[in-house]
Amino acid sequence: MLEGFIEGGRQDVVNIDDLEYGKSITDPCMDWDQTAATLRHLAQAVERRRAAG
């Protein structure tokens, strides 16, 4: 499974006031740019597959 979020990676909740906005506190995530690139790549693969067949 792939997960995307605004910022990549994850962070521990040590002090709630120090959390970085847009970064997961659960699972490591891809950042926004990597998520968009992955979705474009998958869409292109679907287009090629449909054209082939």
mmCIF file as Biopython writes it, N, C-alpha, C and O atoms, coordinates in Angstrom:
data_model
#
loop_
_atom_site.group_PDB
_atom_site.id
_atom_site.type_symbol
_atom_site.label_atom_id
_atom_site.label_alt_id
_atom_site.label_comp_id
_atom_site.label_asym_id
_atom_site.label_entity_id
_atom_site.label_seq_id
_atom_site.pdbx_PDB_ins_code
_atom_site.Cartn_x
_atom_site.Cartn_y
_atom_site.Cartn_z
_atom_site.occupancy
_atom_site.B_iso_or_equiv
_atom_site.auth_seq_id
_atom_site.auth_asym_id
_atom_site.pdbx_PDB_model_num
ATOM 1   N N  . MET A ? 1  ? 0.845  -1.169 0.000   1.0 0.0 1  A 1 
ATOM 2   C CA . MET A ? 1  ? 0.000  0.000  0.000   1.0 0.0 1  A 1 
ATOM 3   C C  . MET A ? 1  ? 0.892  1.234  0.000   1.0 0.0 1  A 1 
ATOM 4   O O  . MET A ? 1  ? 1.934  1.266  0.655   1.0 0.0 1  A 1 
ATOM 5   N N  . LEU A ? 2  ? 0.473  2.228  -0.731  1.0 0.0 2  A 1 
ATOM 6   C CA . LEU A ? 2  ? 1.177  3.508  -0.770  1.0 0.0 2  A 1 
ATOM 7   C C  . LEU A ? 2  ? 0.306  4.567  -0.121  1.0 0.0 2  A 1 
ATOM 8   O O  . LEU A ? 2  ? -0.906 4.612  -0.331  1.0 0.0 2  A 1 
ATOM 9   N N  . GLU A ? 3  ? 0.935  5.409  0.663   1.0 0.0 3  A 1 
ATOM 10  C CA . GLU A ? 3  ? 0.201  6.513  1.286   1.0 0.0 3  A 1 
ATOM 11  C C  . GLU A ? 3  ? 0.886  7.815  0.951   1.0 0.0 3  A 1 
ATOM 12  O O  . GLU A ? 3  ? 2.113  7.913  0.988   1.0 0.0 3  A 1 
ATOM 13  N N  . GLY A ? 4  ? 0.096  8.809  0.626   1.0 0.0 4  A 1 
ATOM 14  C CA . GLY A ? 4  ? 0.627  10.130 0.359   1.0 0.0 4  A 1 
ATOM 15  C C  . GLY A ? 4  ? 0.099  11.142 1.360   1.0 0.0 4  A 1 
ATOM 16  O O  . GLY A ? 4  ? -1.007 10.999 1.883   1.0 0.0 4  A 1 
ATOM 17  N N  . PHE A ? 5  ? 0.890  12.149 1.617   1.0 0.0 5  A 1 
ATOM 18  C CA . PHE A ? 5  ? 0.514  13.223 2.512   1.0 0.0 5  A 1 
ATOM 19  C C  . PHE A ? 5  ? 1.196  14.488 1.997   1.0 0.0 5  A 1 
ATOM 20  O O  . PHE A ? 5  ? 1.908  14.424 0.996   1.0 0.0 5  A 1 
ATOM 21  N N  . ILE A ? 6  ? 1.007  15.595 2.627   1.0 0.0 6  A 1 
ATOM 22  C CA . ILE A ? 6  ? 1.594  16.846 2.156   1.0 0.0 6  A 1 
ATOM 23  C C  . ILE A ? 6  ? 3.122  16.774 2.236   1.0 0.0 6  A 1 
ATOM 24  O O  . ILE A ? 6  ? 3.816  17.087 1.268   1.0 0.0 6  A 1 
ATOM 25  N N  . GLU A ? 7  ? 3.632  16.364 3.380   1.0 0.0 7  A 1 
ATOM 26  C CA . GLU A ? 7  ? 5.070  16.206 3.593   1.0 0.0 7  A 1 
ATOM 27  C C  . GLU A ? 7  ? 5.398  14.721 3.672   1.0 0.0 7  A 1 
ATOM 28  O O  . GLU A ? 7  ? 4.590  13.934 4.165   1.0 0.0 7  A 1 
ATOM 29  N N  . GLY A ? 8  ? 6.560  14.335 3.196   1.0 0.0 8  A 1 
ATOM 30  C CA . GLY A ? 8  ? 6.964  12.936 3.240   1.0 0.0 8  A 1 
ATOM 31  C C  . GLY A ? 8  ? 7.468  12.513 4.619   1.0 0.0 8  A 1 
ATOM 32  O O  . GLY A ? 8  ? 7.862  13.337 5.443   1.0 0.0 8  A 1 
ATOM 33  N N  . GLY A ? 9  ? 7.441  11.217 4.835   1.0 0.0 9  A 1 
ATOM 34  C CA . GLY A ? 9  ? 7.958  10.664 6.087   1.0 0.0 9  A 1 
ATOM 35  C C  . GLY A ? 9  ? 6.886  10.555 7.153   1.0 0.0 9  A 1 
ATOM 36  O O  . GLY A ? 9  ? 5.690  10.535 6.864   1.0 0.0 9  A 1 
ATOM 37  N N  . ARG A ? 10 ? 7.348  10.485 8.395   1.0 0.0 10 A 1 
ATOM 38  C CA . ARG A ? 10 ? 6.450  10.432 9.541   1.0 0.0 10 A 1 
ATOM 39  C C  . ARG A ? 10 ? 7.145  11.098 10.716  1.0 0.0 10 A 1 
ATOM 40  O O  . ARG A ? 10 ? 8.342  11.384 10.666  1.0 0.0 10 A 1 
ATOM 41  N N  . GLN A ? 11 ? 6.380  11.340 11.775  1.0 0.0 11 A 1 
ATOM 42  C CA . GLN A ? 11 ? 6.957  11.963 12.962  1.0 0.0 11 A 1 
ATOM 43  C C  . GLN A ? 11 ? 6.350  11.352 14.211  1.0 0.0 11 A 1 
ATOM 44  O O  . GLN A ? 11 ? 5.211  10.885 14.208  1.0 0.0 11 A 1 
ATOM 45  N N  . ASP A ? 12 ? 7.130  11.365 15.270  1.0 0.0 12 A 1 
ATOM 46  C CA . ASP A ? 12 ? 6.648  10.886 16.567  1.0 0.0 12 A 1 
ATOM 47  C C  . ASP A ? 12 ? 5.990  12.035 17.320  1.0 0.0 12 A 1 
ATOM 48  O O  . ASP A ? 12 ? 6.401  13.190 17.204  1.0 0.0 12 A 1 
ATOM 49  N N  . VAL A ? 13 ? 4.967  11.701 18.088  1.0 0.0 13 A 1 
ATOM 50  C CA . VAL A ? 13 ? 4.308  12.709 18.915  1.0 0.0 13 A 1 
ATOM 51  C C  . VAL A ? 13 ? 5.013  12.726 20.266  1.0 0.0 13 A 1 
ATOM 52  O O  . VAL A ? 13 ? 4.724  11.918 21.149  1.0 0.0 13 A 1 
ATOM 53  N N  . VAL A ? 14 ? 5.939  13.661 20.406  1.0 0.0 14 A 1 
ATOM 54  C CA . VAL A ? 14 ? 6.637  13.850 21.672  1.0 0.0 14 A 1 
ATOM 55  C C  . VAL A ? 14 ? 6.018  15.042 22.381  1.0 0.0 14 A 1 
ATOM 56  O O  . VAL A ? 14 ? 5.660  14.970 23.557  1.0 0.0 14 A 1 
ATOM 57  N N  . ASN A ? 15 ? 5.901  16.132 21.649  1.0 0.0 15 A 1 
ATOM 58  C CA . ASN A ? 15 ? 5.267  17.346 22.156  1.0 0.0 15 A 1 
ATOM 59  C C  . ASN A ? 15 ? 4.315  17.819 21.062  1.0 0.0 15 A 1 
ATOM 60  O O  . ASN A ? 15 ? 4.745  18.134 19.952  1.0 0.0 15 A 1 
ATOM 61  N N  . ILE A ? 16 ? 3.043  17.867 21.372  1.0 0.0 16 A 1 
ATOM 62  C CA . ILE A ? 16 ? 2.034  18.213 20.361  1.0 0.0 16 A 1 
ATOM 63  C C  . ILE A ? 16 ? 2.299  19.579 19.731  1.0 0.0 16 A 1 
ATOM 64  O O  . ILE A ? 16 ? 1.932  19.809 18.578  1.0 0.0 16 A 1 
ATOM 65  N N  . ASP A ? 17 ? 2.923  20.475 20.466  1.0 0.0 17 A 1 
ATOM 66  C CA . ASP A ? 17 ? 3.212  21.811 19.936  1.0 0.0 17 A 1 
ATOM 67  C C  . ASP A ? 17 ? 4.349  21.805 18.915  1.0 0.0 17 A 1 
ATOM 68  O O  . ASP A ? 17 ? 4.519  22.772 18.174  1.0 0.0 17 A 1 
ATOM 69  N N  . ASP A ? 18 ? 5.127  20.724 18.872  1.0 0.0 18 A 1 
ATOM 70  C CA . ASP A ? 18 ? 6.266  20.641 17.949  1.0 0.0 18 A 1 
ATOM 71  C C  . ASP A ? 18 ? 5.952  19.848 16.679  1.0 0.0 18 A 1 
ATOM 72  O O  . ASP A ? 18 ? 6.840  19.646 15.851  1.0 0.0 18 A 1 
ATOM 73  N N  . LEU A ? 19 ? 4.706  19.396 16.513  1.0 0.0 19 A 1 
ATOM 74  C CA . LEU A ? 19 ? 4.372  18.616 15.329  1.0 0.0 19 A 1 
ATOM 75  C C  . LEU A ? 19 ? 4.455  19.470 14.068  1.0 0.0 19 A 1 
ATOM 76  O O  . LEU A ? 19 ? 4.104  20.650 14.075  1.0 0.0 19 A 1 
ATOM 77  N N  . GLU A ? 20 ? 4.929  18.849 12.981  1.0 0.0 20 A 1 
ATOM 78  C CA . GLU A ? 20 ? 5.019  19.527 11.699  1.0 0.0 20 A 1 
ATOM 79  C C  . GLU A ? 20 ? 3.711  19.337 10.946  1.0 0.0 20 A 1 
ATOM 80  O O  . GLU A ? 20 ? 3.270  18.208 10.732  1.0 0.0 20 A 1 
ATOM 81  N N  . TYR A ? 21 ? 3.085  20.450 10.541  1.0 0.0 21 A 1 
ATOM 82  C CA . TYR A ? 21 ? 1.828  20.392 9.807   1.0 0.0 21 A 1 
ATOM 83  C C  . TYR A ? 21 ? 2.035  19.632 8.505   1.0 0.0 21 A 1 
ATOM 84  O O  . TYR A ? 21 ? 3.012  19.860 7.792   1.0 0.0 21 A 1 
ATOM 85  N N  . GLY A ? 22 ? 1.113  18.731 8.202   1.0 0.0 22 A 1 
ATOM 86  C CA . GLY A ? 22 ? 1.155  18.025 6.932   1.0 0.0 22 A 1 
ATOM 87  C C  . GLY A ? 22 ? 2.034  16.796 6.914   1.0 0.0 22 A 1 
ATOM 88  O O  . GLY A ? 22 ? 2.285  16.240 5.845   1.0 0.0 22 A 1 
ATOM 89  N N  . LYS A ? 23 ? 2.513  16.351 8.077   1.0 0.0 23 A 1 
ATOM 90  C CA . LYS A ? 23 ? 3.352  15.156 8.148   1.0 0.0 23 A 1 
ATOM 91  C C  . LYS A ? 23 ? 2.655  14.129 9.031   1.0 0.0 23 A 1 
ATOM 92  O O  . LYS A ? 23 ? 2.166  14.455 10.112  1.0 0.0 23 A 1 
ATOM 93  N N  . SER A ? 24 ? 2.614  12.891 8.561   1.0 0.0 24 A 1 
ATOM 94  C CA . SER A ? 24 ? 1.917  11.812 9.248   1.0 0.0 24 A 1 
ATOM 95  C C  . SER A ? 24 ? 2.507  11.527 10.638  1.0 0.0 24 A 1 
ATOM 96  O O  . SER A ? 24 ? 3.706  11.686 10.866  1.0 0.0 24 A 1 
ATOM 97  N N  . ILE A ? 25 ? 1.646  11.110 11.540  1.0 0.0 25 A 1 
ATOM 98  C CA . ILE A ? 25 ? 2.106  10.629 12.842  1.0 0.0 25 A 1 
ATOM 99  C C  . ILE A ? 25 ? 1.893  9.120  12.960  1.0 0.0 25 A 1 
ATOM 100 O O  . ILE A ? 25 ? 2.113  8.541  14.024  1.0 0.0 25 A 1 
ATOM 101 N N  . THR A ? 26 ? 1.471  8.495  11.885  1.0 0.0 26 A 1 
ATOM 102 C CA . THR A ? 26 ? 1.259  7.047  11.904  1.0 0.0 26 A 1 
ATOM 103 C C  . THR A ? 26 ? 2.272  6.365  10.998  1.0 0.0 26 A 1 
ATOM 104 O O  . THR A ? 26 ? 3.353  5.989  11.453  1.0 0.0 26 A 1 
ATOM 105 N N  . ASP A ? 27 ? 1.938  6.200  9.729   1.0 0.0 27 A 1 
ATOM 106 C CA . ASP A ? 27 ? 2.803  5.494  8.785   1.0 0.0 27 A 1 
ATOM 107 C C  . ASP A ? 27 ? 3.620  6.473  7.967   1.0 0.0 27 A 1 
ATOM 108 O O  . ASP A ? 27 ? 3.183  7.601  7.738   1.0 0.0 27 A 1 
ATOM 109 N N  . PRO A ? 28 ? 4.813  6.058  7.518   1.0 0.0 28 A 1 
ATOM 110 C CA . PRO A ? 28 ? 5.580  6.916  6.611   1.0 0.0 28 A 1 
ATOM 111 C C  . PRO A ? 28 ? 4.813  7.113  5.304   1.0 0.0 28 A 1 
ATOM 112 O O  . PRO A ? 28 ? 4.221  6.168  4.782   1.0 0.0 28 A 1 
ATOM 113 N N  . CYS A ? 29 ? 4.822  8.308  4.788   1.0 0.0 29 A 1 
ATOM 114 C CA . CYS A ? 29 ? 4.072  8.638  3.583   1.0 0.0 29 A 1 
ATOM 115 C C  . CYS A ? 29 ? 4.981  9.263  2.535   1.0 0.0 29 A 1 
ATOM 116 O O  . CYS A ? 29 ? 6.044  9.801  2.845   1.0 0.0 29 A 1 
ATOM 117 N N  . MET A ? 30 ? 4.532  9.176  1.279   1.0 0.0 30 A 1 
ATOM 118 C CA . MET A ? 30 ? 5.187  9.906  0.198   1.0 0.0 30 A 1 
ATOM 119 C C  . MET A ? 30 ? 4.752  11.365 0.296   1.0 0.0 30 A 1 
ATOM 120 O O  . MET A ? 30 ? 3.657  11.663 0.773   1.0 0.0 30 A 1 
ATOM 121 N N  . ASP A ? 31 ? 5.611  12.267 -0.157  1.0 0.0 31 A 1 
ATOM 122 C CA . ASP A ? 31 ? 5.193  13.667 -0.164  1.0 0.0 31 A 1 
ATOM 123 C C  . ASP A ? 31 ? 4.289  13.937 -1.362  1.0 0.0 31 A 1 
ATOM 124 O O  . ASP A ? 31 ? 4.055  13.051 -2.184  1.0 0.0 31 A 1 
ATOM 125 N N  . TRP A ? 32 ? 3.785  15.157 -1.456  1.0 0.0 32 A 1 
ATOM 126 C CA . TRP A ? 32 ? 2.803  15.510 -2.479  1.0 0.0 32 A 1 
ATOM 127 C C  . TRP A ? 32 ? 3.360  15.305 -3.882  1.0 0.0 32 A 1 
ATOM 128 O O  . TRP A ? 32 ? 2.678  14.738 -4.736  1.0 0.0 32 A 1 
ATOM 129 N N  . ASP A ? 33 ? 4.590  15.758 -4.137  1.0 0.0 33 A 1 
ATOM 130 C CA . ASP A ? 33 ? 5.174  15.630 -5.473  1.0 0.0 33 A 1 
ATOM 131 C C  . ASP A ? 33 ? 5.368  14.170 -5.869  1.0 0.0 33 A 1 
ATOM 132 O O  . ASP A ? 33 ? 5.096  13.797 -7.010  1.0 0.0 33 A 1 
ATOM 133 N N  . GLN A ? 34 ? 5.831  13.352 -4.947  1.0 0.0 34 A 1 
ATOM 134 C CA . GLN A ? 34 ? 6.022  11.931 -5.239  1.0 0.0 34 A 1 
ATOM 135 C C  . GLN A ? 34 ? 4.679  11.236 -5.475  1.0 0.0 34 A 1 
ATOM 136 O O  . GLN A ? 34 ? 4.575  10.367 -6.340  1.0 0.0 34 A 1 
ATOM 137 N N  . THR A ? 35 ? 3.662  11.611 -4.718  1.0 0.0 35 A 1 
ATOM 138 C CA . THR A ? 35 ? 2.320  11.052 -4.910  1.0 0.0 35 A 1 
ATOM 139 C C  . THR A ? 35 ? 1.798  11.384 -6.302  1.0 0.0 35 A 1 
ATOM 140 O O  . THR A ? 35 ? 1.291  10.509 -7.003  1.0 0.0 35 A 1 
ATOM 141 N N  . ALA A ? 36 ? 1.921  12.647 -6.702  1.0 0.0 36 A 1 
ATOM 142 C CA . ALA A ? 36 ? 1.440  13.072 -8.022  1.0 0.0 36 A 1 
ATOM 143 C C  . ALA A ? 36 ? 2.191  12.339 -9.135  1.0 0.0 36 A 1 
ATOM 144 O O  . ALA A ? 36 ? 1.576  11.905 -10.108 1.0 0.0 36 A 1 
ATOM 145 N N  . ALA A ? 37 ? 3.503  12.198 -9.004  1.0 0.0 37 A 1 
ATOM 146 C CA . ALA A ? 37 ? 4.300  11.494 -10.016 1.0 0.0 37 A 1 
ATOM 147 C C  . ALA A ? 37 ? 3.898  10.028 -10.105 1.0 0.0 37 A 1 
ATOM 148 O O  . ALA A ? 37 ? 3.821  9.473  -11.201 1.0 0.0 37 A 1 
ATOM 149 N N  . THR A ? 38 ? 3.646  9.403  -8.975  1.0 0.0 38 A 1 
ATOM 150 C CA . THR A ? 38 ? 3.235  7.998  -8.961  1.0 0.0 38 A 1 
ATOM 151 C C  . THR A ? 38 ? 1.884  7.822  -9.640  1.0 0.0 38 A 1 
ATOM 152 O O  . THR A ? 38 ? 1.699  6.883  -10.414 1.0 0.0 38 A 1 
ATOM 153 N N  . LEU A ? 39 ? 0.950  8.706  -9.361  1.0 0.0 39 A 1 
ATOM 154 C CA . LEU A ? 39 ? -0.370 8.621  -9.988  1.0 0.0 39 A 1 
ATOM 155 C C  . LEU A ? 39 ? -0.283 8.839  -11.495 1.0 0.0 39 A 1 
ATOM 156 O O  . LEU A ? 39 ? -0.982 8.167  -12.254 1.0 0.0 39 A 1 
ATOM 157 N N  . ARG A ? 40 ? 0.570  9.774  -11.943 1.0 0.0 40 A 1 
ATOM 158 C CA . ARG A ? 40 ? 0.767  9.974  -13.386 1.0 0.0 40 A 1 
ATOM 159 C C  . ARG A ? 40 ? 1.335  8.717  -14.028 1.0 0.0 40 A 1 
ATOM 160 O O  . ARG A ? 40 ? 0.883  8.307  -15.097 1.0 0.0 40 A 1 
ATOM 161 N N  . HIS A ? 41 ? 2.319  8.104  -13.386 1.0 0.0 41 A 1 
ATOM 162 C CA . HIS A ? 41 ? 2.944  6.884  -13.894 1.0 0.0 41 A 1 
ATOM 163 C C  . HIS A ? 41 ? 1.910  5.758  -14.009 1.0 0.0 41 A 1 
ATOM 164 O O  . HIS A ? 41 ? 1.868  5.057  -15.020 1.0 0.0 41 A 1 
ATOM 165 N N  . LEU A ? 42 ? 1.095  5.587  -12.998 1.0 0.0 42 A 1 
ATOM 166 C CA . LEU A ? 42 ? 0.057  4.553  -13.032 1.0 0.0 42 A 1 
ATOM 167 C C  . LEU A ? 42 ? -0.974 4.830  -14.121 1.0 0.0 42 A 1 
ATOM 168 O O  . LEU A ? 42 ? -1.414 3.904  -14.803 1.0 0.0 42 A 1 
ATOM 169 N N  . ALA A ? 43 ? -1.362 6.084  -14.292 1.0 0.0 43 A 1 
ATOM 170 C CA . ALA A ? 43 ? -2.333 6.437  -15.331 1.0 0.0 43 A 1 
ATOM 171 C C  . ALA A ? 43 ? -1.770 6.141  -16.724 1.0 0.0 43 A 1 
ATOM 172 O O  . ALA A ? 43 ? -2.492 5.657  -17.595 1.0 0.0 43 A 1 
ATOM 173 N N  . GLN A ? 44 ? -0.488 6.432  -16.933 1.0 0.0 44 A 1 
ATOM 174 C CA . GLN A ? 44 ? 0.144  6.145  -18.220 1.0 0.0 44 A 1 
ATOM 175 C C  . GLN A ? 44 ? 0.201  4.630  -18.469 1.0 0.0 44 A 1 
ATOM 176 O O  . GLN A ? 44 ? 0.000  4.181  -19.597 1.0 0.0 44 A 1 
ATOM 177 N N  . ALA A ? 45 ? 0.469  3.854  -17.433 1.0 0.0 45 A 1 
ATOM 178 C CA . ALA A ? 45 ? 0.509  2.394  -17.577 1.0 0.0 45 A 1 
ATOM 179 C C  . ALA A ? 45 ? -0.867 1.857  -17.962 1.0 0.0 45 A 1 
ATOM 180 O O  . ALA A ? 45 ? -0.971 0.952  -18.790 1.0 0.0 45 A 1 
ATOM 181 N N  . VAL A ? 46 ? -1.924 2.411  -17.364 1.0 0.0 46 A 1 
ATOM 182 C CA . VAL A ? 46 ? -3.281 1.989  -17.706 1.0 0.0 46 A 1 
ATOM 183 C C  . VAL A ? 46 ? -3.578 2.335  -19.165 1.0 0.0 46 A 1 
ATOM 184 O O  . VAL A ? 46 ? -4.142 1.516  -19.890 1.0 0.0 46 A 1 
ATOM 185 N N  . GLU A ? 47 ? -3.208 3.524  -19.595 1.0 0.0 47 A 1 
ATOM 186 C CA . GLU A ? 47 ? -3.436 3.928  -20.985 1.0 0.0 47 A 1 
ATOM 187 C C  . GLU A ? 47 ? -2.717 2.985  -21.949 1.0 0.0 47 A 1 
ATOM 188 O O  . GLU A ? 47 ? -3.303 2.572  -22.950 1.0 0.0 47 A 1 
ATOM 189 N N  . ARG A ? 48 ? -1.454 2.637  -21.665 1.0 0.0 48 A 1 
ATOM 190 C CA . ARG A ? 48 ? -0.723 1.721  -22.537 1.0 0.0 48 A 1 
ATOM 191 C C  . ARG A ? 48 ? -1.367 0.356  -22.571 1.0 0.0 48 A 1 
ATOM 192 O O  . ARG A ? 48 ? -1.472 -0.261 -23.631 1.0 0.0 48 A 1 
ATOM 193 N N  . ARG A ? 49 ? -1.796 -0.117 -21.429 1.0 0.0 49 A 1 
ATOM 194 C CA . ARG A ? 49 ? -2.426 -1.445 -21.355 1.0 0.0 49 A 1 
ATOM 195 C C  . ARG A ? 49 ? -3.727 -1.469 -22.162 1.0 0.0 49 A 1 
ATOM 196 O O  . ARG A ? 49 ? -3.989 -2.425 -22.892 1.0 0.0 49 A 1 
ATOM 197 N N  . ARG A ? 50 ? -4.532 -0.428 -22.032 1.0 0.0 50 A 1 
ATOM 198 C CA . ARG A ? 50 ? -5.798 -0.363 -22.764 1.0 0.0 50 A 1 
ATOM 199 C C  . ARG A ? 50 ? -5.559 -0.245 -24.275 1.0 0.0 50 A 1 
ATOM 200 O O  . ARG A ? 50 ? -6.316 -0.806 -25.067 1.0 0.0 50 A 1 
ATOM 201 N N  . ALA A ? 51 ? -4.532 0.466  -24.666 1.0 0.0 51 A 1 
ATOM 202 C CA . ALA A ? 51 ? -4.230 0.630  -26.088 1.0 0.0 51 A 1 
ATOM 203 C C  . ALA A ? 51 ? -3.715 -0.674 -26.703 1.0 0.0 51 A 1 
ATOM 204 O O  . ALA A ? 51 ? -3.894 -0.919 -27.895 1.0 0.0 51 A 1 
ATOM 205 N N  . ALA A ? 52 ? -3.075 -1.504 -25.880 1.0 0.0 52 A 1 
ATOM 206 C CA . ALA A ? 52 ? -2.519 -2.767 -26.364 1.0 0.0 52 A 1 
ATOM 207 C C  . ALA A ? 52 ? -3.583 -3.841 -26.512 1.0 0.0 52 A 1 
ATOM 208 O O  . ALA A ? 52 ? -3.394 -4.844 -27.199 1.0 0.0 52 A 1 
ATOM 209 N N  . GLY A ? 53 ? -4.674 -3.609 -25.869 1.0 0.0 53 A 1 
ATOM 210 C CA . GLY A ? 53 ? -5.549 -4.595 -25.929 1.0 0.0 53 A 1 
ATOM 211 C C  . GLY A ? 53 ? -6.740 -5.169 -25.873 1.0 0.0 53 A 1 
ATOM 212 O O  . GLY A ? 53 ? -6.852 -6.379 -26.074 1.0 0.0 53 A 1 
#
